Amino acid sequence: MAFQAEPPFTHGTPIKTGILLVNLGTPDEPTTASVRTYLKEFLSDPRIVEIPKPIWWLILNLVILRVRPAKSAKKYQTVWTKEGSPLRVFTERQAQMLRGYLGEIYKDAPLVVAAMRYGNPSIEAGIDKLKSAHCHNILVMPMYPQYAASTTGSTFDKVAEVLMKKRNVPGLRFIRNFHDHPAFIKAVADNVTAHWAKIGRPDFATDKLLMTFHGVPKFHLDKGDPYHCEAHKSARLIAEALKLKKGEYVVTFQSRFGRAEWLQPYTDKTLEALGKEGIKRVDVICPGFAADCLETLEEIADEGRETFLHAGGSTFNYLPIANDTPAYVGALTEIASAHLQGWVDRDFDRVLARESNEDSLRRAKEMGAV
């Protein structure tokens, strides 16, 4: 293997720490061609589809990529903004805000770069940007509160794949999950409470809070993936923070694909059943998503609303609980800070650091370095 050349470096250059904020991904544009490119990368990941490669290649290229891109492109068009894909917009805002929040804690704040597991900006581009800024330590923050092999595990795979090509591998820390972190739970509960302050708290004699998480095939759970358990723990802790009793909230799983059994209960079937049972109002949150995207805005806020109201429900409220809200980014700041210990010094002294860098340059020149 030919290792890639390192970015230019001069002795005495300050060494920094970087944070790679990684979300799932998005097409560059809401067009059939762009969606096809995105889906091909996404669905070619063996962490996503665990079917023998030759068989899946035929299904993917001869069936799915001929039919699904056009349908998905129409859905993306319904959520696309002037700034672009909501997922990318919010993730980049989170990165910018996180850098600012950390700057209030550390005098030499880490550089924060947003990246996508699939699509752009890529993980490789993000790592290259951090290395070019002389970040010798990188904290990888996958934006999945609950661990799943198909999300967090796949992110680790890609980071490792990229670093295998580097000659000078940076120090690496990897956040596995934060599904039960007190700051995360409080941020979600605070954002729900803020929404209820505006629209009124549900009357749980006739209403429900529904927490929907992205689904995965049931065999993932059977083979030891902890996602199902971590999703339920997040829901329980959020309910406790909101002072909800058992029966006042429901936990479901959305976004099924294919014919295999996925984690249940299914979100769409549950919304339909609640409407038919006489539940008047449903407030819905998505605690597994760090940023609004197609699955929250189109599948839940749009299709979910239609399903519930058509089944007899009266009021449907989708409550965004993440994105670039101060509460959520504040939680990310606390989580990141816990993993930065020993890498970033709260008592950083710029004068001493500059003197140290100048001394390093002097010694290098004495040894003949350019």
C-alpha positions as CSV (number, residue, x, y, z in Angstrom):
1,M,0.0,0.0,0.0
2,A,1.3,3.5,-0.9
3,F,0.6,5.8,2.1
4,Q,-0.5,9.3,1.4
5,A,1.9,12.2,1.8
6,E,1.3,14.3,4.9
7,P,0.3,18.0,4.8
8,P,3.3,20.4,4.9
9,F,4.6,20.9,8.4
10,T,7.1,23.4,9.9
11,H,8.7,22.8,13.2
12,G,7.2,25.1,15.8
13,T,3.7,25.0,14.3
14,P,1.1,24.8,17.1
15,I,-0.4,21.3,17.4
16,K,-4.2,21.3,17.7
17,T,-7.1,18.9,18.6
18,G,-10.0,18.4,16.2
19,I,-13.5,17.1,16.5
20,L,-15.1,15.2,13.6
21,L,-18.9,15.5,13.9
22,V,-20.4,12.7,11.8
23,N,-24.0,12.2,10.7
24,L,-25.5,9.6,8.3
25,G,-25.5,11.5,5.0
26,T,-27.6,13.1,2.3
27,P,-27.8,13.5,-1.5
28,D,-26.1,16.7,-2.8
29,E,-29.3,17.7,-4.6
30,P,-33.0,16.4,-4.5
31,T,-32.6,15.0,-8.0
32,T,-32.9,11.4,-9.3
33,A,-29.2,11.3,-10.3
34,S,-28.0,12.7,-7.0
35,V,-30.2,10.4,-5.0
36,R,-29.0,7.4,-7.0
37,T,-25.4,8.2,-6.3
38,Y,-26.1,8.6,-2.6
39,L,-28.2,5.4,-2.4
40,K,-25.6,3.3,-4.2
41,E,-23.0,4.3,-1.6
42,F,-25.4,3.9,1.3
43,L,-26.8,0.5,0.3
44,S,-23.4,-0.9,-0.8
45,D,-22.3,-0.8,2.9
46,P,-22.3,-4.4,4.3
47,R,-23.2,-2.9,7.7
48,I,-26.5,-1.7,6.1
49,V,-27.5,-4.7,4.1
50,E,-26.2,-8.1,5.4
51,I,-27.0,-10.2,2.3
52,P,-24.3,-12.1,0.3
53,K,-22.6,-9.5,-1.9
54,P,-23.2,-11.2,-5.3
55,I,-26.9,-11.6,-4.7
56,W,-27.3,-8.1,-3.2
57,W,-25.3,-6.5,-6.1
58,L,-27.9,-7.9,-8.6
59,I,-30.9,-6.7,-6.5
60,L,-29.3,-3.3,-5.9
61,N,-28.2,-2.5,-9.4
62,L,-30.9,-4.2,-11.4
63,V,-33.9,-3.3,-9.3
64,I,-33.5,-0.8,-6.5
65,L,-31.3,1.8,-8.2
66,R,-33.6,1.8,-11.2
67,V,-36.8,2.4,-9.2
68,R,-36.2,4.0,-5.9
69,P,-34.1,7.1,-6.7
70,A,-36.9,8.8,-8.6
71,K,-39.4,8.1,-5.7
72,S,-36.9,9.2,-3.0
73,A,-36.0,12.4,-5.0
74,K,-39.6,13.5,-4.9
75,K,-39.7,13.1,-1.1
76,Y,-36.4,15.0,-0.7
77,Q,-37.9,17.8,-2.7
78,T,-40.6,18.2,0.0
79,V,-38.1,18.9,2.8
80,W,-35.3,20.6,0.9
81,T,-34.5,24.2,2.0
82,K,-32.9,27.2,0.3
83,E,-29.7,26.3,2.2
84,G,-29.8,22.7,1.1
85,S,-30.5,19.4,2.8
86,P,-31.8,19.9,6.4
87,L,-29.6,17.2,7.7
88,R,-26.4,18.8,6.3
89,V,-27.6,22.3,7.2
90,F,-28.2,21.4,10.9
91,T,-25.1,19.3,11.2
92,E,-22.9,22.1,9.9
93,R,-24.7,24.5,12.3
94,Q,-24.0,22.1,15.2
95,A,-20.3,22.0,14.3
96,Q,-20.1,25.8,14.2
97,M,-22.0,26.2,17.5
98,L,-20.0,23.5,19.2
99,R,-16.8,25.2,18.3
100,G,-18.1,28.4,19.8
101,Y,-19.4,26.8,22.9
102,L,-16.1,25.0,23.5
103,G,-14.3,28.3,22.9
104,E,-16.1,29.6,26.1
105,I,-14.5,26.7,28.0
106,Y,-11.1,26.3,26.4
107,K,-8.7,29.1,25.4
108,D,-7.4,26.9,22.6
109,A,-10.7,25.5,21.4
110,P,-10.7,22.4,19.2
111,L,-11.4,22.7,15.5
112,V,-14.8,21.2,14.8
113,V,-15.6,19.8,11.3
114,A,-18.9,18.3,10.1
115,A,-18.8,15.2,7.9
116,M,-21.2,12.6,6.5
117,R,-20.8,8.8,6.5
118,Y,-22.3,8.7,3.0
119,G,-22.2,11.6,0.6
120,N,-20.6,15.0,1.2
121,P,-18.8,16.4,3.0
122,S,-17.1,13.0,3.4
123,I,-15.4,11.6,6.4
124,E,-12.1,11.5,4.4
125,A,-12.5,15.2,3.5
126,G,-13.2,16.0,7.2
127,I,-10.1,14.1,8.4
128,D,-7.9,15.7,5.7
129,K,-9.2,19.1,6.8
130,L,-8.3,18.5,10.4
131,K,-4.9,17.0,9.6
132,S,-4.1,20.0,7.4
133,A,-4.9,22.2,10.4
134,H,-2.3,20.2,12.3
135,C,-4.8,18.4,14.5
136,H,-2.7,15.6,15.9
137,N,-5.6,14.3,18.0
138,I,-9.1,13.8,16.7
139,L,-12.3,13.1,18.6
140,V,-14.9,11.3,16.4
141,M,-18.5,12.2,17.5
142,P,-21.1,10.1,15.6
143,M,-24.4,11.8,15.9
144,Y,-26.3,8.7,16.9
145,P,-27.3,8.8,20.6
146,Q,-27.9,5.0,20.5
147,Y,-25.3,2.6,19.2
148,A,-26.1,0.5,16.2
149,A,-23.8,-1.5,14.1
150,S,-25.4,0.0,11.0
151,T,-24.7,3.6,12.1
152,T,-22.0,4.0,14.8
153,G,-20.2,0.8,13.8
154,S,-20.2,1.8,10.1
155,T,-18.8,5.2,11.0
156,F,-15.9,3.5,12.8
157,D,-15.3,1.3,9.8
158,K,-15.0,4.3,7.5
159,V,-12.7,6.3,9.9
160,A,-10.4,3.2,10.1
161,E,-10.5,2.8,6.3
162,V,-9.4,6.4,5.8
163,L,-6.7,6.3,8.5
164,M,-5.2,3.1,7.0
165,K,-4.0,5.2,4.1
166,K,-2.4,7.9,6.3
167,R,1.3,7.8,7.0
168,N,1.0,9.8,10.3
169,V,-2.1,8.5,12.1
170,P,-3.5,11.0,14.6
171,G,-4.5,10.2,18.2
172,L,-8.0,8.9,18.0
173,R,-11.0,8.9,20.5
174,F,-14.4,7.6,19.4
175,I,-17.7,8.3,21.2
176,R,-19.7,5.1,21.1
177,N,-23.0,6.4,22.3
178,F,-24.7,9.0,24.6
179,H,-28.1,7.5,24.9
180,D,-28.2,7.8,28.7
181,H,-26.0,10.8,29.2
182,P,-27.7,13.1,31.7
183,A,-27.0,16.2,29.4
184,F,-28.6,14.5,26.4
185,I,-31.7,13.4,28.4
186,K,-32.1,16.9,29.9
187,A,-31.7,18.6,26.5
188,V,-34.4,16.5,25.0
189,A,-36.7,16.9,28.0
190,D,-36.1,20.7,28.1
191,N,-36.9,21.0,24.4
192,V,-40.1,19.1,24.8
193,T,-41.1,21.2,27.8
194,A,-40.4,24.4,25.8
195,H,-42.7,23.2,23.0
196,W,-45.4,22.3,25.6
197,A,-45.1,25.8,27.1
198,K,-46.2,27.1,23.7
199,I,-48.9,24.6,22.6
200,G,-50.0,23.3,26.0
201,R,-49.1,20.0,27.8
202,P,-51.1,17.0,26.6
203,D,-54.1,15.7,28.6
204,F,-52.8,12.2,29.0
205,A,-56.3,10.9,29.7
206,T,-56.9,11.2,26.0
207,D,-53.4,12.0,24.5
208,K,-50.0,10.3,24.1
209,L,-46.4,11.2,23.6
210,L,-44.9,8.9,21.0
211,M,-41.1,8.4,20.8
212,T,-40.1,7.0,17.5
213,F,-36.6,5.6,16.7
214,H,-35.2,4.5,13.4
215,G,-35.8,0.8,13.0
216,V,-33.3,-2.0,12.2
217,P,-34.0,-5.6,11.2
218,K,-34.9,-7.7,14.2
219,F,-32.1,-10.2,13.5
220,H,-29.7,-7.4,14.5
221,L,-31.1,-7.6,18.0
222,D,-31.0,-11.4,18.0
223,K,-27.3,-11.3,17.1
224,G,-26.4,-8.9,19.9
225,D,-26.8,-5.4,18.6
226,P,-27.7,-3.2,21.7
227,Y,-29.6,-0.6,19.7
228,H,-33.1,-1.8,20.8
229,C,-32.2,-1.7,24.5
230,E,-30.5,1.7,24.3
231,A,-33.5,3.2,22.5
232,H,-35.8,1.9,25.2
233,K,-33.5,3.2,27.9
234,S,-33.4,6.7,26.3
235,A,-37.2,6.7,26.1
236,R,-37.5,5.7,29.8
237,L,-35.1,8.3,31.0
238,I,-36.7,11.0,28.9
239,A,-40.2,10.0,30.2
240,E,-38.9,10.2,33.8
241,A,-37.4,13.7,33.1
242,L,-40.8,14.8,31.8
243,K,-42.5,13.1,34.8
244,L,-44.6,10.8,32.6
245,K,-46.2,7.7,33.9
246,K,-46.2,4.3,32.1
247,G,-49.0,4.4,29.6
248,E,-48.7,8.1,28.9
249,Y,-46.0,7.5,26.3
250,V,-45.3,4.9,23.5
251,V,-42.0,3.7,22.0
252,T,-42.0,2.7,18.3
253,F,-39.6,2.1,15.4
254,Q,-39.9,3.5,11.9
255,S,-38.4,3.4,8.4
256,R,-38.8,-0.3,7.5
257,F,-37.2,-1.6,4.3
258,G,-37.6,-4.9,2.6
259,R,-39.6,-8.0,3.7
260,A,-37.7,-9.0,6.8
261,E,-39.2,-8.4,10.2
262,W,-37.9,-5.2,11.8
263,L,-38.0,-4.0,15.4
264,Q,-41.6,-3.5,16.6
265,P,-43.9,-1.9,17.3
266,Y,-43.9,-0.1,14.0
267,T,-44.5,3.6,14.1
268,D,-47.0,3.8,11.2
269,K,-49.1,0.9,12.5
270,T,-49.1,2.4,16.0
271,L,-50.2,5.8,14.8
272,E,-53.1,4.2,12.9
273,A,-54.1,2.1,15.9
274,L,-54.0,5.1,18.3
275,G,-56.3,7.1,16.0
276,K,-58.7,4.2,15.8
277,E,-58.6,3.7,19.6
278,G,-59.9,7.2,20.2
279,I,-56.6,8.9,21.2
280,K,-57.3,12.6,20.4
281,R,-53.8,14.1,20.3
282,V,-50.4,12.7,19.6
283,D,-47.1,14.6,20.2
284,V,-44.2,12.9,18.4
285,I,-40.4,13.2,19.1
286,C,-37.5,11.4,17.5
287,P,-34.8,10.9,20.2
288,G,-32.6,8.8,17.9
289,F,-32.0,11.7,15.4
290,A,-29.6,14.5,16.2
291,A,-30.8,16.5,13.2
292,D,-34.0,16.7,11.3
293,C,-33.9,14.9,8.0
294,L,-36.1,13.0,5.5
295,E,-37.1,10.4,8.1
296,T,-38.3,13.0,10.6
297,L,-39.7,15.7,8.4
298,E,-41.3,13.7,5.6
299,E,-41.9,10.3,7.2
300,I,-43.1,11.5,10.6
301,A,-44.2,15.2,10.4
302,D,-45.9,14.6,7.0
303,E,-46.8,11.0,6.5
304,G,-47.2,10.2,10.2
305,R,-49.6,13.1,10.6
306,E,-51.7,12.0,7.7
307,T,-51.8,8.4,9.0
308,F,-53.0,9.5,12.5
309,L,-55.6,12.0,11.4
310,H,-57.0,9.7,8.7
311,A,-57.4,7.0,11.4
312,G,-59.6,9.3,13.5
313,G,-57.1,11.4,15.6
314,S,-57.7,15.1,16.0
315,T,-54.3,16.7,16.7
316,F,-50.8,15.7,15.6
317,N,-47.7,17.7,16.8
318,Y,-44.2,16.9,15.6
319,L,-41.8,18.4,18.2
320,P,-38.2,18.9,17.0
321,I,-35.9,18.2,20.0
322,A,-32.4,18.4,18.5
323,N,-30.9,20.4,15.6
324,D,-29.2,23.7,16.5
325,T,-31.1,24.4,19.6
326,P,-28.9,25.8,22.5
327,A,-30.1,22.9,24.8
328,Y,-29.0,20.2,22.3
329,V,-25.7,21.8,21.3
330,G,-25.0,22.5,25.0
331,A,-25.4,18.7,25.6
332,L,-23.0,17.9,22.8
333,T,-20.6,20.4,24.4
334,E,-20.7,18.6,27.7
335,I,-20.3,15.2,26.1
336,A,-17.4,16.3,24.0
337,S,-15.7,18.0,27.0
338,A,-15.7,14.7,28.9
339,H,-13.8,13.0,26.1
340,L,-11.3,15.8,25.5
341,Q,-9.7,15.5,28.9
342,G,-5.9,15.3,28.7
343,W,-6.0,16.7,25.1
344,V,-7.2,20.2,25.7
345,D,-6.2,22.3,28.7
346,R,-8.6,24.7,30.2
347,D,-5.6,26.7,31.6
348,F,-3.9,26.9,28.2
349,D,-1.4,29.8,28.2
350,R,-0.9,31.3,24.7
351,V,2.4,33.1,25.7
352,L,4.0,29.9,27.1
353,A,2.7,27.9,24.1
354,R,4.2,30.4,21.6
355,E,7.5,30.4,23.5
356,S,7.5,26.5,23.4
357,N,6.8,26.5,19.7
358,E,9.6,29.0,19.0
359,D,12.0,26.9,21.1
360,S,11.0,23.8,19.1
361,L,11.7,25.6,15.8
362,R,15.1,26.8,17.1
363,R,16.1,23.3,18.1
364,A,15.0,21.8,14.8
365,K,17.1,24.4,12.9
366,E,20.1,23.5,15.0
367,M,19.6,19.9,14.0
368,G,19.5,20.9,10.3
369,A,15.7,20.8,9.7
370,V,14.3,23.3,7.3
